């Protein structure tokens, strides 16, 4: 794990607000949709981790007294993962996003999400 750098937390403006651009992915072009998800997972990995943690704690707090432990597990684990994948699917990439992903793909930067995606066989091609 030597050389692994934690990625920076992206601004809320870049992640969700004014400068964020969203579009429904073209479901007919699965390869392009897959690249969009992988690139966004790499670029926003700190934001996704923090968002999933906040959603897990919120869902856990709200549902533990109402629905019980199994529902908290299902909603607490599945809902944050669903929200991460939905955001990664609809978020359009920016020039900064493309540059960061290029550095990751040629090996100048190593991040935890890059290592995880590589282990899952979802390596980022240098040309995307």
C-alpha positions as CSV (number, residue, x, y, z in Angstrom):
1,X,0.0,0.0,0.0
2,X,3.0,2.2,-0.3
3,X,2.4,5.2,-2.6
4,X,-1.4,5.2,-2.0
5,X,-2.6,8.8,-1.7
6,X,-6.0,9.6,-0.2
7,X,-7.9,11.7,-2.7
8,X,-9.1,15.2,-1.8
9,X,-12.6,15.9,-0.8
10,X,-14.3,17.7,-3.7
11,X,-16.3,20.8,-3.0
12,X,-20.0,20.6,-2.5
13,X,-20.4,23.0,-5.5
14,X,-18.5,20.5,-7.7
15,X,-20.2,17.4,-6.3
16,X,-23.9,18.5,-6.2
17,X,-24.6,22.2,-6.6
18,X,-24.2,24.9,-9.2
19,X,-21.2,23.7,-11.3
20,X,-22.4,20.1,-11.2
21,X,-23.8,18.9,-14.5
22,X,-26.1,15.9,-14.7
23,X,-27.6,13.9,-17.5
24,X,-29.4,10.6,-17.9
25,X,-26.9,8.0,-19.3
26,X,-27.5,6.5,-22.7
27,X,-28.5,2.9,-21.8
28,X,-27.9,1.8,-25.3
29,X,-24.2,2.4,-25.0
30,X,-23.2,0.3,-22.0
31,X,-19.5,0.8,-22.5
32,X,-19.7,4.5,-22.3
33,X,-22.0,4.3,-19.3
34,X,-19.5,2.0,-17.6
35,X,-16.6,4.4,-18.2
36,X,-18.7,7.3,-16.8
37,X,-19.4,5.3,-13.6
38,X,-15.7,4.2,-13.2
39,X,-14.4,7.8,-13.8
40,X,-16.8,9.3,-11.3
41,X,-16.1,6.6,-8.7
42,X,-12.4,7.5,-9.0
43,X,-12.8,11.3,-9.0
44,X,-15.4,11.6,-6.2
45,X,-14.3,8.7,-4.1
46,X,-13.9,10.7,-0.9
47,X,-17.2,12.4,-1.4
48,X,-18.9,9.0,-2.0
49,X,-17.3,7.6,1.2
50,X,-18.5,10.5,3.2
51,X,-22.0,10.5,1.6
52,X,-22.4,6.8,2.3
53,X,-21.3,7.2,5.9
54,X,-23.8,10.0,6.5
55,X,-26.6,8.1,4.8
56,X,-25.7,5.0,6.8
57,X,-25.8,6.9,10.1
58,X,-29.0,8.7,9.2
59,X,-30.8,5.6,8.0
60,X,-29.6,3.7,11.1
61,X,-30.8,6.5,13.4
62,X,-34.2,6.8,11.8
63,X,-35.0,3.1,11.2
64,X,-33.6,1.3,14.2
65,X,-36.5,2.1,16.5
66,X,-39.2,1.8,13.8
67,X,-38.2,-1.3,11.7
68,X,-35.6,-3.2,13.6
69,X,-32.1,-4.4,12.9
70,X,-32.6,-6.3,9.5
71,X,-34.2,-3.2,7.9
72,X,-31.4,-1.0,9.1
73,X,-28.9,-3.4,7.6
74,X,-30.7,-3.5,4.3
75,X,-31.4,0.2,4.0
76,X,-28.2,1.2,5.7
77,X,-26.0,-0.8,3.3
78,X,-28.0,-1.0,0.1
79,X,-29.3,2.6,0.0
80,X,-25.9,4.3,0.3
81,X,-24.5,2.0,-2.4
82,X,-27.5,2.8,-4.6
83,X,-27.1,6.5,-4.2
84,X,-23.4,6.3,-5.0
85,X,-24.1,4.4,-8.2
86,X,-27.0,6.7,-9.2
87,X,-24.8,9.8,-8.8
88,X,-21.9,8.1,-10.6
89,X,-24.2,7.3,-13.5
90,X,-25.8,10.7,-14.0
91,X,-22.9,13.0,-13.2
92,X,-21.1,14.3,-16.3
93,X,-17.4,14.6,-16.2
94,X,-15.5,17.9,-16.2
95,X,-12.1,18.7,-17.6
96,X,-10.6,18.5,-14.1
97,X,-12.2,15.1,-13.6
98,X,-10.7,13.8,-16.9
99,X,-7.2,15.1,-15.9
100,X,-7.4,13.4,-12.5
101,X,-8.5,10.1,-14.0
102,X,-5.7,10.3,-16.6
103,X,-3.1,10.7,-13.8
104,X,-4.7,7.7,-12.0
105,X,-4.7,5.5,-15.2
106,X,-1.1,6.1,-16.1
107,X,0.0,5.3,-12.6
108,X,1.2,8.7,-11.3
109,X,-1.4,8.6,-8.6
110,X,-2.7,5.6,-6.6
111,X,-5.9,5.9,-4.7
112,X,-7.9,3.4,-2.7
113,X,-10.8,3.3,-5.2
114,X,-8.3,2.8,-8.0
115,X,-6.9,-0.2,-6.2
116,X,-10.4,-1.6,-5.5
117,X,-11.5,-1.1,-9.1
118,X,-8.3,-2.8,-10.4
119,X,-8.9,-5.7,-8.0
120,X,-12.4,-6.1,-9.4
121,X,-11.1,-6.1,-13.0
122,X,-12.4,-2.6,-13.9
123,X,-9.0,-1.1,-14.8
124,X,-9.2,2.4,-16.3
125,X,-7.9,2.6,-19.8
126,X,-5.6,5.4,-20.6
127,X,-7.6,6.5,-23.6
128,X,-11.0,7.0,-22.0
